[in-house]
C-alpha cells in the first residue's frame, strides 16, 4: 500500500508482515533452547565450573572457562536468531517520507541565520541568544 502524499511523515510504502506459522514455531523452539542454555550456564556458574573449586589441575580450569564461554556464545547466537526471525516475519516494512536537508544546513538553523545572529535588543532577546549559544540544538522558531 503506497500513499500519494509527499508531506513529511506520510507513509510512502507499507508491506504487512507475513506472520508465518513456521516462524512462530521456530521462535518457540529457539526460545526453549535459550532457556536450557541459560539454565546450563547458570548451573555452571553456581557450581564453580569456571572458578576451579574442587579441581587441582589448571587444564581443567581452562577447559571449564572455555566451555562456559562457548555456552555464552551459543546463548547470544540463539538470541540473535530469535530476534532475526521476529523482525523478518512479524514486523511490517514501513517507509515514511522524510524532509531532505542540504549538507551544510544544521537541523535547527534557518537559512537566513546561517551566518549567525546579532546579540542585542531587549533582555529577552539576549537571554534567548545566550540559550542558543550555550545549547546549539535549542529549537528555533
C-alpha positions as CSV (number, residue, x, y, z in Angstrom):
1,X,0.0,0.0,0.0
2,X,1.6,3.3,-1.1
3,X,0.3,6.7,-0.5
4,X,0.3,9.6,-2.9
5,X,1.2,12.2,-0.3
6,X,4.7,13.7,-0.2
7,X,4.4,15.7,3.0
8,X,6.7,14.9,5.9
9,X,5.5,11.9,7.9
10,X,3.3,10.3,5.2
11,X,3.7,6.6,4.8
12,X,5.3,6.0,1.4
13,X,5.3,2.2,1.5
14,X,3.7,-0.3,3.9
15,X,4.1,-4.0,3.5
16,X,2.4,-6.1,6.1
17,X,4.3,-8.9,7.9
18,X,4.0,-12.4,6.7
19,X,3.3,-13.9,10.1
20,X,4.1,-17.5,9.1
21,X,3.3,-20.4,11.4
22,X,6.7,-22.0,10.7
23,X,8.5,-18.8,12.0
24,X,6.4,-18.8,15.2
25,X,7.2,-22.5,15.8
26,X,10.9,-21.7,15.1
27,X,10.8,-18.9,17.6
28,X,9.2,-21.0,20.3
29,X,11.8,-23.8,19.8
30,X,14.7,-21.4,19.8
31,X,13.3,-19.9,23.0
32,X,13.1,-23.3,24.6
33,X,16.8,-23.9,23.6
34,X,17.6,-20.5,25.0
35,X,16.1,-21.4,28.4
36,X,18.0,-24.7,28.6
37,X,21.3,-23.0,27.7
38,X,20.8,-20.2,30.2
39,X,20.0,-22.8,32.9
40,X,23.2,-24.7,32.0
41,X,25.3,-21.6,32.1
42,X,23.7,-20.6,35.5
43,X,24.3,-24.0,36.9
44,X,27.9,-24.0,35.7
45,X,28.5,-20.6,37.4
46,X,26.8,-21.6,40.6
47,X,28.7,-24.9,41.0
48,X,32.0,-23.3,40.3
49,X,33.0,-24.8,37.0
50,X,34.9,-21.6,36.0
51,X,36.4,-20.9,39.4
52,X,38.3,-24.1,39.9
53,X,36.5,-25.2,43.0
54,X,37.2,-28.9,43.6
55,X,39.8,-29.1,40.8
56,X,43.6,-29.1,41.2
57,X,44.6,-29.1,37.6
58,X,45.0,-25.9,35.6
59,X,44.0,-27.6,32.4
60,X,40.5,-28.5,33.8
61,X,40.1,-24.9,34.8
62,X,40.9,-23.6,31.3
63,X,38.6,-26.2,29.8
64,X,35.8,-25.2,32.1
65,X,36.3,-21.5,31.2
66,X,36.2,-22.3,27.5
67,X,33.1,-24.4,27.9
68,X,31.2,-21.7,29.8
69,X,32.4,-19.1,27.2
70,X,31.1,-21.4,24.4
71,X,27.8,-21.8,26.1
72,X,27.5,-18.0,26.5
73,X,28.4,-17.6,22.8
74,X,25.7,-20.0,21.8
75,X,23.2,-18.2,24.1
76,X,23.8,-14.9,22.3
77,X,23.7,-16.5,18.8
78,X,20.4,-18.2,19.6
79,X,19.0,-14.9,20.8
80,X,20.2,-13.2,17.6
81,X,18.3,-15.8,15.5
82,X,15.2,-15.3,17.6
83,X,15.3,-11.6,17.0
84,X,16.1,-12.0,13.3
85,X,13.1,-14.3,12.8
86,X,10.8,-12.0,14.8
87,X,11.9,-8.9,12.8
88,X,11.6,-10.6,9.4
89,X,8.3,-12.3,9.9
90,X,6.3,-10.3,12.4
91,X,7.2,-6.6,11.9
92,X,5.9,-4.6,9.0
93,X,8.1,-2.9,6.4
94,X,7.3,0.8,6.5
95,X,8.9,3.6,4.7
96,X,8.0,7.2,5.6
97,X,8.6,10.4,3.8
98,X,11.4,12.5,5.3
99,X,12.4,16.0,4.7
100,X,15.6,16.4,2.7
101,X,18.1,18.9,4.0
102,X,21.2,20.3,2.4
103,X,24.5,19.0,3.7
104,X,25.6,22.4,5.1
105,X,22.4,23.0,6.9
106,X,22.2,22.2,10.5
107,X,19.0,20.6,11.7
108,X,17.7,23.6,13.6
109,X,19.2,26.5,11.7
110,X,17.2,28.6,9.3
111,X,18.8,29.6,6.0
112,X,18.7,33.3,6.9
113,X,20.6,32.6,10.2
114,X,23.5,30.6,8.7
115,X,26.0,33.4,9.4
116,X,24.7,33.9,12.9
117,X,22.6,36.5,14.7
118,X,23.5,39.6,16.5
119,X,23.1,40.0,20.2
120,X,21.1,43.0,21.2
121,X,17.7,44.4,21.7
122,X,15.9,43.9,25.0
123,X,16.9,41.4,27.6
124,X,14.5,38.8,26.4
125,X,16.3,38.5,23.1
126,X,19.7,38.5,24.9
127,X,18.6,35.6,27.1
128,X,17.3,33.6,24.0
129,X,20.6,34.3,22.2
130,X,22.6,33.1,25.1
131,X,20.5,29.9,25.3
132,X,21.1,29.3,21.6
133,X,24.8,29.8,22.0
134,X,25.1,27.5,25.0
135,X,22.8,24.9,23.7
136,X,23.1,24.8,19.9
137,X,20.2,22.5,19.3
138,X,17.7,24.8,21.0
139,X,14.6,24.8,18.9
140,X,14.4,28.0,16.8
141,X,11.1,29.2,15.5
